[in-house]
Amino acid sequence: MQKLALFNPSDMNLKVDFTTIKTVTSPVNGSPVKKPVVLFTKRGAFKTRSLNQQYQVEGTSLSDTLVIGVRHDPKIVKTLGVTVKGINYTIEDISPDETNHYIAFDLLTIKKVTK
């Protein structure tokens, strides 16, 4: 029995930058500033939760999070940041696809960075 793909290639319409925080020198006054620096980029897509899933996360720390899917990559870890459409997010949870399929997707639960 063949497993259906989680995403179609045409669904992968987001540019997802994986970032880390580096201290760089400000060009304005020369002071050190912490800034996200892009390590690598992947294509991704938002994954909508079912109503049942949405009700389960309501009232938890995951209630204001989003889920995106990207092609499986072992370099993706929780310590990385994510930038999608110019908005910075932290990775709250990773659901990696460790199967032996030639097309595998990781589901990332991300939360918007608030200052």
Secondary structure as UniProt FT lines:
FT   HELIX           9..11
FT   STRAND          14..25
FT   TURN            27..29
FT   STRAND          32..46
FT   HELIX           51..57
FT   TURN            58..59
FT   TURN            61..64
FT   STRAND          65..71
FT   TURN            74..75
FT   TURN            78..79
FT   STRAND          81..84
FT   TURN            85..86
FT   STRAND          87..95
FT   STRAND          105..112
//
